Amino acid sequence: MKRKYTVVENAGYIGETDITSFPTLREAIGWRDRHYEPDELETLHVQIACDLPDGSRTYEY
């Protein structure tokens, strides 16, 4: 399994929702920046998660 980068709304909160995933961080950032206004990033708690080959997930991006 390769790494997968997922745009997540409500990251770390109840109702956390995966929106869409990409094979590269660059693609995930580009999609996020085209689909969310700066204030939405904060109010919707949008983050990019990395799903690692071992099945774990990190938000350190």
SVG drawing of the C-alpha trace seen along z (x, -y; Angstrom):
<svg xmlns="http://www.w3.org/2000/svg" viewBox="-21 -34 25 36">
<polyline fill="none" stroke="black" stroke-width="0.4" points="0.0,0.0 1.3,-3.4 0.8,-6.6 -2.5,-8.4 -3.2,-12.0 -6.8,-12.8 -8.6,-16.1 -10.5,-15.9 -13.2,-18.2 -13.7,-18.5 -10.3,-16.9 -10.0,-15.8 -13.6,-16.5 -16.8,-14.5 -18.1,-14.2 -14.7,-14.0 -15.2,-13.3 -12.9,-12.3 -13.7,-14.4 -11.3,-13.1 -7.9,-11.5 -4.9,-11.9 -1.6,-10.0 0.5,-13.0 0.5,-15.8 0.9,-18.4 -2.4,-17.3 -4.2,-17.3 -3.0,-20.8 -4.0,-22.0 -7.5,-20.6 -8.0,-22.0 -6.8,-25.4 -9.2,-25.5 -12.2,-24.3 -12.0,-26.1 -11.8,-29.8 -9.3,-30.7 -12.0,-31.3 -13.6,-27.9 -10.3,-26.1 -10.6,-27.3 -14.3,-27.0 -14.5,-23.6 -11.3,-22.4 -9.9,-21.3 -6.6,-19.4 -4.7,-16.9 -4.2,-13.5 -1.6,-11.0 -2.6,-7.4 0.6,-5.4 1.4,-2.0 1.0,-0.4 -2.6,-1.5 -2.1,-4.4 -2.9,-8.0 -1.1,-11.2 -2.0,-14.9 1.6,-16.2 1.5,-17.8"/>
</svg>
